[in-house]
């Protein structure tokens, strides 16, 4: 699934959502959390254009995506590729929206795997 926030002809933000996990995410998240549910867990890859950050666009898009995922029975959202620890703006964004840090991993720097449960 893909969600796009557009202002006239300019893409301001997007979010790609995959049901289940990519291979890399599956291996890492299984090590942290044990059994995974490929039917109710979703992997999220969001992006907000630099010029559009800190304007509420990312929050509005994320809230919309979460609402849509809840409608289809999602129980957990994980970050696709994690988030770079050095990107404190993004880390704060995810914490603000209820994600929790599960672990750190190294790939082109230190990254955090984060997840959010979506109780019914």
N, C-alpha and C positions, 0 to 999 in steps of 0.2 A: 504494500500500500504506500502511497505517496500523498503528502499534503503540502500545498504550496501557498504561501502568503504573497500576494501580488498587489502592487500599487500601479495602476495603469499598465505599462509595459515593463515594469521593473520587478524582478523577484527579490523580495525582502528577506524571506526565510523559507525553509522547507524542512520536512521531516520524512524520512523513509522508515517504514515499519515492516518488520519481518516476523511472521509467526514462527515461534521456536527460536533456534539459535544458529549462528554460523558455526562452522567447525571449531574455530579458535575460541569463540565465546563458550560453546558447549563444554569443551574440555576444562576451561578455567572455572566457569560457574559451577560445574559439577563437583570440582574439587572443593569449592567453598560451601556449597549448599546441599550436596548429595543428589538425591533424585530430582530430576527436572521434568517439567510437563511441557512437551513440545506443542500441545494443543492450546494451553491457556497462558503460556509465557510468551512474551513478545520482546523483540530486540529493536531498539530505537536508535536512529542516526539523525540527529537534528543539526541544523546549521542556520545561523542568522548572519546576514551580510554585515560586515564591519560597520558600515555607515548607519545601520538600523539597530545596532545594539543599544541597550539601556533605554529603550523607548517603550517597553512593554510588549513588543511584537512577539518575541520568543515566548514569553509567558502566556500570551493569548493563544498562540499556536499550540504550545504544549498542553494547555488546559483543554483545548478542543480535541486534540489527539487522544488525551487520556479519557475524555468523555466518550469518544467514539469506541475506544478499546473496551471500556467498561460495558458498553451496550452489547458487545459481541462476546462477553464473558471472560475477558482478560483477567488474570489473577496476579501477574507480575510483569514489570517492565525492567529490562536491563539495557545498559548502554552498549552500543555497537562499537567495539574498539576501546571502550573505556573513555576516560577523559585525562588529558595531560595534567599532572599535578601542578605544573608551572602556570597553567591557565586558571588562575584563581577566580576570575570572573565566572567562568563556566562551572567550576566546583561550587561556588556560592549559589549559582542558579539552581543546580541540581539539589543541593541541600535545602534550599528554600522551598522546593517543590516536593520535598518528602523522600528523596532518595537517600539511601544509607551507603556508606563506604564498606565494601566487603574485603578488599585486599588491594595491595599494590603489585604492579608487575612492570618489568622493564621492556620497553620496545621504543627505540629512538627517544629515550628519556624515561622518566618515571611516570607511570599512568595509574589511575585508580579505576577499579571495577566498581560500579555502583548499581544498585537495584532498588526498586520500589514495589512493595506489595500493594495489591489493589483488593482489599477485602470486600466481600459482597455486601 
